[in-house]
């Protein structure tokens, strides 16, 4: 990959790990461009991307019509509120006092 600095270069394992982010449109434009550039240059990663794309499409076709049970969202919200605790420390006040 000419013209790219070491940070911009992606190894194949990083690309394969991020393929789902690309397929789900969950990466920013810069990351998308880097991954797509790598896929254009690397046949092995492009083949793996194609397989992942076909799997995602198959899952969408076979499972796309399924709906979660009616109360699931509410139960999840309750569980999240029950398990997430906010701990307040004196650290913020101490930092302000030091300034």
C-alpha positions in Angstrom: 0.0 0.0 0.0 2.0 2.9 -1.2 1.5 6.4 0.0 0.2 5.4 3.4 2.0 5.8 6.7 2.4 2.9 9.0 -0.7 3.9 11.0 -2.9 3.9 7.9 -1.9 0.4 6.8 -4.2 -2.3 8.0 -3.2 -5.9 8.4 -5.5 -8.6 7.3 -6.6 -9.6 10.8 -7.7 -6.0 11.6 -9.7 -5.9 8.3 -11.5 -9.2 8.9 -12.3 -8.1 12.5 -13.9 -4.8 11.1 -15.8 -6.3 8.2 -19.0 -6.5 10.2 -18.6 -2.8 11.2 -18.3 -2.0 7.5 -21.3 -4.2 6.5 -23.4 -2.6 9.3 -22.3 0.9 8.4 -21.1 1.4 11.9 -17.6 2.8 11.1 -16.7 6.4 10.3 -15.9 7.5 6.8 -12.1 7.5 7.4 -12.2 3.9 8.7 -14.5 2.9 5.9 -12.1 4.3 3.3 -9.1 2.5 4.8 -10.9 -0.8 4.9 -12.3 -0.5 1.4 -8.8 0.4 0.1 -7.3 -2.7 1.8 -10.1 -4.8 0.3 -9.3 -3.5 -3.2 -5.6 -4.5 -2.8 -6.0 -7.8 -0.9 -7.7 -10.7 -2.6 -7.9 -12.8 0.5 -9.6 -10.2 2.5 -11.9 -9.3 -0.4 -12.9 -13.0 -0.5 -13.5 -13.1 3.3 -15.6 -9.9 3.0 -17.7 -11.5 0.3 -18.4 -14.5 2.5 -19.3 -12.2 5.4 -21.6 -10.1 3.2 -23.4 -13.3 2.0 -23.8 -14.5 5.6 -25.3 -11.1 6.6 -27.6 -11.2 3.7 -28.7 -14.7 4.5 -29.3 -13.9 8.1 -31.3 -10.8 7.1 -33.5 -12.9 4.7 -34.1 -15.8 7.2 -34.4 -13.8 10.4 -35.5 -10.4 9.2 -39.2 -10.9 10.0 -38.7 -12.1 13.6 -39.9 -9.7 16.3 -38.8 -9.7 20.0 -41.5 -10.5 22.6 -43.6 -7.5 23.5 -42.2 -6.9 27.0 -38.6 -7.5 26.2 -37.6 -3.8 25.8 -39.2 -2.9 29.1 -37.6 -5.9 30.9 -34.2 -5.0 29.5 -34.5 -1.4 30.6 -35.4 -2.5 34.1 -32.4 -4.8 34.2 -30.0 -2.2 32.9 -31.2 0.3 35.5 -31.0 -2.3 38.2 -27.4 -3.3 37.4 -25.9 0.0 36.4 -24.7 2.0 39.4 -23.2 5.4 39.4 -20.4 5.9 42.0 -19.6 9.5 42.9 -16.1 10.1 44.1 -14.5 13.2 45.7 -11.8 13.2 42.9 -13.6 15.8 40.8 -13.9 18.2 43.7 -10.2 17.6 44.6 -9.0 18.4 41.1 -11.0 21.6 41.0 -9.6 22.6 44.4 -6.0 22.1 43.2 -6.5 24.4 40.3 
